[in-house]
Amino acid sequence: MTFEIHDRVVHPSHGIGTVVRLATRQFDAGATRLYYEIALSKGTIWVPAEGDAGGLRRLTAKGDLARYRSLLSSRPAALAADHRQRQLEVSERLKGGTLRARCEVIRDLTAHGWHKPLCQSSAVLLRKAREALGEEWAAAAEVPVHEVARQVQALLLEGRRAFEN
């Protein structure tokens, strides 16, 4: 995927940033390559401009958020009963850093927690997924993160009412 200067982007591990420039760099003893310089709220990262770009993608468009609202209030998928297996499955789903995966994980872990308290590792994954979702959603919708948290909670409760009755 090609990015332009000033594009808002999302890195799966580092969150939201802005493409500042395209530059040729050499790190360590590696070859000289073309990199995107991405300015984040907490620093700068360099992402290879060629190849998979480390999962870098454009910020979700505001118009696409309706699809994710529906996803959050949809029927949750069952998760593995064994916490270790559940941890592996959820971690694998989150690796790509897509908004869809985050919404699904939040929906499914939240629903799992309605019936049995989440173990500590699942609770941490849920918290991190909510933080990442909130950051991106707030940036896309141009609303405060606390408003996103309120909306997400309302959508999850709507889904619970629809599927537990």
Contact map, one row per residue, 1 for C-alpha under 8 A:
111000000000000000000000000000000000000000000000000110001000000000000000000000000000000000000000000000000000000000000000000000000000000000000000000000000000000000000
111100000000000000000000000000000000000000000000100000000000000000000000000000000000000000000000000000000000000000000000000000000000000000000000000000000000000000000
111110100000000000100000000000000000000000000000000000000000000000000000000000000000000000000000000000000000000000000000000000000000000000000000000000000000000000000
011111100000000000100000000000000000000000000000000000000000000000000000000000000000000000000000000000000000000000000000000000000000000000000000000000000000000000000
001111100000000001111100000000000000000000000000000000000000000000000000000000000000000000000000000000000000000000000000000000000000000000000000000000000000000000000
000111110000000001110000000000000000000000000000000000000000000000000000000000000000000000000000000000000000000000000000000000000000000000000000000000000000000000000
001111111000000001100000000000000000000000000000000000000100000000000000000000000000000000000000000000000000000000000000000000000000000000000000000000000000000000000
000001111100000111100000000000000000000000000000000000000110000000000000000000000000000000000000000000000000000000000000000000000000000000000000000000000000000000000
000000111110000111100000000000000000000000000000000000011110000000000000000000000000000000000000000000000000000000000000000000000000000000000000000000000000000000000
000000011111011110000000000000000000000000000000000000011110000000000000000000000000000000000000000000000000000000000000000000000000000100000000000000000000000000000
000000001111111110000000000000000000000000000000000001111000000000000000000000000000000000000000100000000000000000000000000000000000000000000000000000000000000000000
000000000111111000000000000000000000000000000000000000110000000000000000000000000000000000000011110000000000000000000000000000000000000000000000000000000000000000000
000000000011111000000000000000000000000000000000000000000000000000000000000000000000000000000000100000000000000000000000000000000000000000000000000000000000000000000
000000000111111100000000000000000000000100000000000000000000000000000000000000000000000000000000000000000000000000000000000000000000000000000000000000000000000000000
000000000111111110000000000000000000000100000000000000000000000000000000000000000000000000000000000000000000000000000000000000000001001100000000000000000000000000000
000000011110011111000000000000000000000110000000000000000010000000000000000000000000000000000000000000000000000000000000000000000000001100000000000000000000000000000
000000011110001111100000000000000000011110000000000000000000000000000000000000000000000000000000000000000000000000000000000000000000000000000000000000000000000000000
000011111000000111110000000000000000011100000000000000000000000000000000000000000000000000000000000000000000000000000000000000000000000000000000000000000000000000000
001111111000000011111000000000000001111000000000000000000000000000000000000000000000000000000000000000000000000000000000000000000000000000000000000000000000000000000
000011000000000001111100000000000001111000000000000000000000000000000000000000000000000000000000000000000000000000000000000000000000000000000000000000000000000000000
000010000000000000111110000000000001110000000000000000000000000000000000000000000000000000000000000000000000000000000000000000000000000000000000000000000000000000000
000010000000000000011111000000000111100000000000100000000000000000000000000000000000000000000000000000000000000000000000000000000000000000000000000000000000000000000
000000000000000000001111100000000111100000000000000000000000000000000000000000000000000000000000000000000000000000000000000000000000000000000000000000000000000000000
000000000000000000000111110000011110000000000000000000000000000000000000000000000000000000000000000000000000000000000000000000000000000000000000000000000000000000000
000000000000000000000011111000011110000000000000000000000000000000000000000000000000000000000000000000000000000000000000000000000000000000000000000000000000000000000
000000000000000000000001111111111000000000000000000000000000000000000000000000000000000000000000000000000000000000000000000000000000000000000000000000000000000000000
000000000000000000000000111111110000000000000000000000000000000000000000000000000000000000000000000000000000000000000000000000000000000000000000000000000000000000000
000000000000000000000000011111000000000000000000000000000000000000000000000000000000000000000000000000000000000000000000000000000000000000000000000000000000000000000
000000000000000000000000011111100000000000000000000000000000000000000000000000000000000000000000000000000000000000000000000000000000000000000000000000000000000000000
000000000000000000000000011111110000000000000000000000000000000000000000000000000000000000000000000000000000000000000000000000000000000000000000000000000000000000000
000000000000000000000000011011111000000000000000000000000000000000000000000000000000000000000000000000000000000000000000000000000000000000000000000000000000000000000
000000000000000000000001111001111100000000000000000000000000000000000000000000000000000000000000000000000000000000000000000000000000000000000000000000000000000000000
000000000000000000000001110000111110000000000001000000000000000000000000000000000000000000000000000000000000000000000000000000000000000000000000000000000000000000000
000000000000000000000111100000011111000000000001110000000000000000000000000000000000000000000000000000000000000000000000000000000000000000000000000000000000000000000
000000000000000000000111100000001111100000000111110000000000000000000000000000000000000000000000000000000000000000000000000000000000000000000000000000000000000000000
000000000000000000111110000000000111110000000111100000000000000000000000000000000000000000000000000000000000000000000000000000000000000000000000000000000000000000000
000000000000000000111110000000000011111000011110000000000000000000000000000000000000000000000000000000000000000000000000000000000000000000000000000000000000000000000
000000000000000011111000000000000001111100011110000000000000000000000000000000000000000000000000000000000000000000000000000000000000000000000000000000000000000000000
000000000000000011110000000000000000111110111000000000000000000000000000000000000000000000000000000000000000000000000000000000000000000000000000000000000000000000000
000000000000011111000000000000000000011111111000000000000000000000000000000000000000000000000000000000000000000000000000000000000000000000000000000000000000000000000
000000000000000110000000000000000000001111100000000000000000000000000000000000000000000000000000000000000000000000000000000000000000000000000000000000000000000000000
000000000000000000000000000000000000000111110000000000000000000000000000000000000000000000000000000000000000000000000000000000000000000000000000000000000000000000000
000000000000000000000000000000000000001111111000000000000000000000000000000000000000000000000000000000000000000000000000000000000000000000000000000000000000000000000
000000000000000000000000000000000000111101111100000000000000000000000000000000000000000000000000000000000000000000000000000000000000000000000000000000000000000000000
000000000000000000000000000000000000111100111110000000000000000000000000000000000000000000000000000000000000000000000000000000000000000000000000000000000000000000000
000000000000000000000000000000000011110000011111000000000000000000000000000000000000000000000000000000000000000000000000000000000000000000000000000000000000000000000
000000000000000000000000000000000011110000001111100011010000000000000000000000000000000000000000000000000000000000000000000000000000000000000000000000000000000000000
000000000000000000000000000000001111000000000111111111000000000000000000000000000000000000000000000000000000000000000000000000000000000000000000000000000000000000000
010000000000000000000100000000000111000000000011111010000000000000000000000000000000000000000000000000000000000000000000000000000000000000000000000000000000000000000
000000000000000000000000000000000110000000000001111110000000000000000000000000000000000000000000000000000000000000000000000000000000000000000000000000000000000000000
000000000000000000000000000000000000000000000001111110000000000000000000000000000000000000000000000000000000000000000000000000000000000000000000000000000000000000000
100000000000000000000000000000000000000000000001011111110000000000000000000000000000000000000000000000000000000000000000000000000000000000000000000000000000000000000
100000000000000000000000000000000000000000000011111111110000000000000000000000000000000000000000000000000000000000000000000000000000000000000000000000000000000000000
000000000010000000000000000000000000000000000011000111110000000000000000000000000000000000000000000000000000000000000000000000000000000000000000000000000000000000000
000000000011000000000000000000000000000000000000000111111000000000000000000000000000000000000001100000000000000000000000000000000000000000000000000000000000000000000
000000001111000000000000000000000000000000000010000111111100000000000000000000000000000000000000000000000000000000000000000000000000000000000000000000000000000000000
100000001110000000000000000000000000000000000000000000111110000000000000000000000000000000000000000000000000000000000000000000000000000000000000000000000000000000000
000000111100000000000000000000000000000000000000000000011111000000000000000000000000000000000000000000000000000000000000000000000000000000000000000000000000000000000
000000011100000100000000000000000000000000000000000000001111100000000000000000000000000000000000000000000000000000000000000000000000000100010000000000000000000000000
000000000000000000000000000000000000000000000000000000000111110110000000000000000000000000000000001000000000000000000000000000000000000110010000000000000000000000000
000000000000000000000000000000000000000000000000000000000011111110000000000000000000000000000000000000000000000000000000000000000000000000010000000000000000000000000
000000000000000000000000000000000000000000000000000000000001111110000000000000000000000000000000000000000000000000000000000000000000000000011000000000000000000000000
000000000000000000000000000000000000000000000000000000000000111111000000000000000000000000000000000000000000000000000000000000000000000000000000000000000000000000000
000000000000000000000000000000000000000000000000000000000001111111110000000000000000000000000000000000000000000000000000000000000000000000000000000000000000000000000
000000000000000000000000000000000000000000000000000000000001111111111000000000000000000000000000000000000000000000000000000000000000000010001000000000000000000000000
000000000000000000000000000000000000000000000000000000000000001111111100000000000000000000000000000000000000000000000000000000000000000000000000000000000000000000000
000000000000000000000000000000000000000000000000000000000000000111111110000000000000000000000000000000000000000000000000000000000000000000000000000000000000000000000
000000000000000000000000000000000000000000000000000000000000000111111111000000000000000000000000001100100000000000000000000000000000000000000000000000000000000000000
000000000000000000000000000000000000000000000000000000000000000011111111100000000000000000000000000000000000000000000000000000000000000000000000000000010010000000000
000000000000000000000000000000000000000000000000000000000000000001111111110000000000000000000000000000000000000000000000000000000000000000000000000000000000000000000
000000000000000000000000000000000000000000000000000000000000000000111111110000000000000000000000000100110000000000000000000000000000000000000000000000000000000000000
000000000000000000000000000000000000000000000000000000000000000000011111110000000000000000000000000000110110000000000000000000000000000000000000000000010011001000000
000000000000000000000000000000000000000000000000000000000000000000001111111000000000000000000000000000000010000000000000000000000000000000000000000000000011111100000
000000000000000000000000000000000000000000000000000000000000000000000111111100000000000000000000000000000000000000000000000000000000000000000000000000000000001000000
000000000000000000000000000000000000000000000000000000000000000000000000111110000000000000000000000000000000000000000000000000000000000000000000000000000000001000100
000000000000000000000000000000000000000000000000000000000000000000000000011111000000000000000000000000010011001000000000000000000000000000000000000000000000000000000
000000000000000000000000000000000000000000000000000000000000000000000000001111100000000000000000000000000001000000000000000000000000000000000000000000000000000000000
000000000000000000000000000000000000000000000000000000000000000000000000000111110000000000000000000000000001000100000000000000000000000000000000000000000000000000000
000000000000000000000000000000000000000000000000000000000000000000000000000011111000010000000000000000000001100100000000000000000000000000000000000000000000000000000
000000000000000000000000000000000000000000000000000000000000000000000000000001111110110000000000000000000000000000000000000000000000000000000000000000000000000000000
000000000000000000000000000000000000000000000000000000000000000000000000000000111110110000000000000000000000000000000000000000000000000000000000000000000000000000000
000000000000000000000000000000000000000000000000000000000000000000000000000000011111110000000000000000000000000000000000000000000000000000000000000000000000000000000
000000000000000000000000000000000000000000000000000000000000000000000000000000011111111000000000000000000000000000000010010000000000000000000000000000000000000000000
000000000000000000000000000000000000000000000000000000000000000000000000000000000111111100000000000000000000000000000000000000000000000000000000000000000000000000000
000000000000000000000000000000000000000000000000000000000000000000000000000000011111111110000000000000000000000000000000000000000000000000000000000000000000000000000
000000000000000000000000000000000000000000000000000000000000000000000000000000111111111111000000000000000000000000000000010000000000000000000000000000000000000000000
000000000000000000000000000000000000000000000000000000000000000000000000000000000011111111100000000000000000000000000000110000000000000000000000000000000000000000000
000000000000000000000000000000000000000000000000000000000000000000000000000000000001111111110000000000000000000000000000000000000000000000000000000000000000000000000
000000000000000000000000000000000000000000000000000000000000000000000000000000000000111111111000000000000000000000000000000000000000000000000000000000000000000000000
000000000000000000000000000000000000000000000000000000000000000000000000000000000000011111111100000000001000000000000000000010000000000000000000000000000000000000000
000000000000000000000000000000000000000000000000000000000000000000000000000000000000001111111110000000000000000000000000000010000000000000000000000000000000000000000
000000000000000000000000000000000000000000000000000000000000000000000000000000000000000111111110000000000000000000000000000000000000000000000000000000000000000000000
000000000000000000000000000000000000000000000000000000000000000000000000000000000000000011111111000010001000000000000000000000000000000000000000000000000000000000000
000000000000000000000000000000000000000000000000000000000000000000000000000000000000000001111111110011001000000000000000000000001000000000000000000000000000000000000
000000000001000000000000000000000000000000000000000000000000000000000000000000000000000000111111100000000000000000000000000000000000000000000000000000000000000000000
000000000001000000000000000000000000000000000000000000100000000000000000000000000000000000001111110010000000000000000000000000000000000000000000000000000000000000000
000000000011100000000000000000000000000000000000000000100000000000000000000000000000000000000111111011000000000000000000000000000000000000000000000000000000000000000
000000000001000000000000000000000000000000000000000000000000000000000000000000000000000000000101111111000000000000000000000000000000000000000000000000000000000000000
000000000000000000000000000000000000000000000000000000000001000000010000000000000000000000000000111111100000000000000000000000000000100000000000000000000000000000000
000000000000000000000000000000000000000000000000000000000000000000010010000000000000000000000000011111110000000000000000000000000000000000000000000000000000000000000
000000000000000000000000000000000000000000000000000000000000000000000000000000000000000000001101111111111000000000000000000000000000000000000000000000000000000000000
000000000000000000000000000000000000000000000000000000000000000000000000000000000000000000000100111111111100000000000000000000001101100000000000000000000000000000000
000000000000000000000000000000000000000000000000000000000000000000010011000000000000000000000000001111111110000000000000000000000000100000000000000000000000000000000
000000000000000000000000000000000000000000000000000000000000000000000011000100000000000000000000000111111111000000000000000000000000000000000000000000000000000000000
000000000000000000000000000000000000000000000000000000000000000000000000000000000000000001001100000011111111100000000000000001001000000000000000000000000000000000000
000000000000000000000000000000000000000000000000000000000000000000000001000000000000000000000000000001111111110000000000000001001100000000000000000000000000000000000
000000000000000000000000000000000000000000000000000000000000000000000001100100000000000000000000000000111111111000000000000000000000000000000000000000000001000000000
000000000000000000000000000000000000000000000000000000000000000000000000000111100000000000000000000000011111111100000000000000000000000000000000000000000000000000000
000000000000000000000000000000000000000000000000000000000000000000000000000000100000000000000000000000001111111110000100010001000000000000000000000000000000000000000
000000000000000000000000000000000000000000000000000000000000000000000000000000000000000000000000000000000111111111000000000001000000000000000000000000000001000000000
000000000000000000000000000000000000000000000000000000000000000000000000000100000000000000000000000000000011111111100000000000000000000000000000000000000000000100000
000000000000000000000000000000000000000000000000000000000000000000000000000001100000000000000000000000000001111111111100000000000000000000000000000000000000000000000
000000000000000000000000000000000000000000000000000000000000000000000000000000000000000000000000000000000000111111111100000000000000000000000000000000000000000000000
000000000000000000000000000000000000000000000000000000000000000000000000000000000000000000000000000000000000011111111000000000000000000000000000000000000000000000000
000000000000000000000000000000000000000000000000000000000000000000000000000000000000000000000000000000000000001111111000000000000000000000000000000000000000000000000
000000000000000000000000000000000000000000000000000000000000000000000000000000000000000000000000000000000000000111111100000000000000000000000000000000000000000000000
000000000000000000000000000000000000000000000000000000000000000000000000000000000000000000000000000000000000000111111110000000000000000000000000000000000000000000000
000000000000000000000000000000000000000000000000000000000000000000000000000000000000000000000000000000000000100110011111111000000000000000000000000000000000000000000
000000000000000000000000000000000000000000000000000000000000000000000000000000000010000000000000000000000000000000001111111000000000000000000000000000000000000000000
000000000000000000000000000000000000000000000000000000000000000000000000000000000000000000000000000000000000000000000111111100000000000000000000000000000000000000000
000000000000000000000000000000000000000000000000000000000000000000000000000000000000001000000000000000000000000000000111111110000000000000000000000000000000000000000
000000000000000000000000000000000000000000000000000000000000000000000000000000000010011000000000000000000000100000000111111111000000000000000000000000000000000000000
000000000000000000000000000000000000000000000000000000000000000000000000000000000000000000000000000000000000000000000111111111100000000000000000000000000000000000000
000000000000000000000000000000000000000000000000000000000000000000000000000000000000000000000000000000000000000000000001111111110000000000000000000000000000000000000
000000000000000000000000000000000000000000000000000000000000000000000000000000000000000001100000000000000000000000000000111111111000000000000000000000000000000000000
000000000000000000000000000000000000000000000000000000000000000000000000000000000000000000000000000000001100110000000000011111111100000000000000000000000000000000000
000000000000000000000000000000000000000000000000000000000000000000000000000000000000000000000000000000000000000000000000001111111110000000000000000000000000000000000
000000000000000000000000000000000000000000000000000000000000000000000000000000000000000000000000000000000000000000000000000111111111000000000000000000000000000000000
000000000000000000000000000000000000000000000000000000000000000000000000000000000000000000000100000001001100000000000000000011111111100000000000000000000000000000000
000000000000000000000000000000000000000000000000000000000000000000000000000000000000000000000000000001000100000000000000000001111111110000000000000010000000000000000
000000000000000000000000000000000000000000000000000000000000000000000000000000000000000000000000000000000000000000000000000000111111111000000000000000000000000000000
000000000000001000000000000000000000000000000000000000000000000000000000000000000000000000000000000001000000000000000000000000011111111100000000000000000000000000000
000000000000000000000000000000000000000000000000000000000000000000000000000000000000000000000000001001100000000000000000000000001111111110000000000000000000000000000
000000000000000000000000000000000000000000000000000000000000000000000000000000000000000000000000000000000000000000000000000000000111111111000000100110000000000000000
000000000000001100000000000000000000000000000000000000000000000000000000000000000000000000000000000000000000000000000000000000000011111111100000100000000000000000000
000000000100001100000000000000000000000000000000000000000011000000000000000000000000000000000000000000000000000000000000000000000001111111110000000000000000000000000
000000000000000000000000000000000000000000000000000000000001000010000000000000000000000000000000000000000000000000000000000000000000111111111000100100000000000000000
000000000000000000000000000000000000000000000000000000000000000000000000000000000000000000000000000000000000000000000000000000000000011111111111101100000000000000000
000000000000000000000000000000000000000000000000000000000000000000000000000000000000000000000000000000000000000000000000000000000000001111111110000000000000000000000
000000000000000000000000000000000000000000000000000000000011110000000000000000000000000000000000000000000000000000000000000000000000000111111100000000000000000000000
000000000000000000000000000000000000000000000000000000000000010010000000000000000000000000000000000000000000000000000000000000000000000011111110000000000000000000000
000000000000000000000000000000000000000000000000000000000000000000000000000000000000000000000000000000000000000000000000000000000000000001111111000000000000000000000
000000000000000000000000000000000000000000000000000000000000000000000000000000000000000000000000000000000000000000000000000000000000000001101111101100000000000000000
000000000000000000000000000000000000000000000000000000000000000000000000000000000000000000000000000000000000000000000000000000000000000001000111111100000000000000000
000000000000000000000000000000000000000000000000000000000000000000000000000000000000000000000000000000000000000000000000000000000000011011000011111110000000000000000
000000000000000000000000000000000000000000000000000000000000000000000000000000000000000000000000000000000000000000000000000000000000000000000001111111000000000000000
000000000000000000000000000000000000000000000000000000000000000000000000000000000000000000000000000000000000000000000000000000000000000001000011111111100000000000000
000000000000000000000000000000000000000000000000000000000000000000000000000000000000000000000000000000000000000000000000000000000000010011000011111111110000000000000
000000000000000000000000000000000000000000000000000000000000000000000000000000000000000000000000000000000000000000000000000000000100010000000000111111111000000000000
000000000000000000000000000000000000000000000000000000000000000000000000000000000000000000000000000000000000000000000000000000000000000000000000011111111100000000000
000000000000000000000000000000000000000000000000000000000000000000000000000000000000000000000000000000000000000000000000000000000000000000000000001111111110000000000
000000000000000000000000000000000000000000000000000000000000000000001001000000000000000000000000000000000000000000000000000000000000000000000000000111111111000000000
000000000000000000000000000000000000000000000000000000000000000000000000000000000000000000000000000000000000000000000000000000000000000000000000000011111111100000000
000000000000000000000000000000000000000000000000000000000000000000000000000000000000000000000000000000000000000000000000000000000000000000000000000001111111110000000
000000000000000000000000000000000000000000000000000000000000000000001001100000000000000000000000000000000000000000000000000000000000000000000000000000111111111000000
000000000000000000000000000000000000000000000000000000000000000000000001100000000000000000000000000000000010010000000000000000000000000000000000000000011111111100000
000000000000000000000000000000000000000000000000000000000000000000000000100000000000000000000000000000000000000000000000000000000000000000000000000000001111111110000
000000000000000000000000000000000000000000000000000000000000000000000000100000000000000000000000000000000000000000000000000000000000000000000000000000000111111111000
000000000000000000000000000000000000000000000000000000000000000000000001111000000000000000000000000000000000000000000000000000000000000000000000000000000011111111100
000000000000000000000000000000000000000000000000000000000000000000000000100000000000000000000000000000000000001000000000000000000000000000000000000000000001111111110
000000000000000000000000000000000000000000000000000000000000000000000000000000000000000000000000000000000000000000000000000000000000000000000000000000000000111111111
000000000000000000000000000000000000000000000000000000000000000000000000000000000000000000000000000000000000000000000000000000000000000000000000000000000000011111111
000000000000000000000000000000000000000000000000000000000000000000000000001000000000000000000000000000000000000000000000000000000000000000000000000000000000001111111
000000000000000000000000000000000000000000000000000000000000000000000000000000000000000000000000000000000000000000000000000000000000000000000000000000000000000111111
000000000000000000000000000000000000000000000000000000000000000000000000000000000000000000000000000000000000000000000000000000000000000000000000000000000000000011111
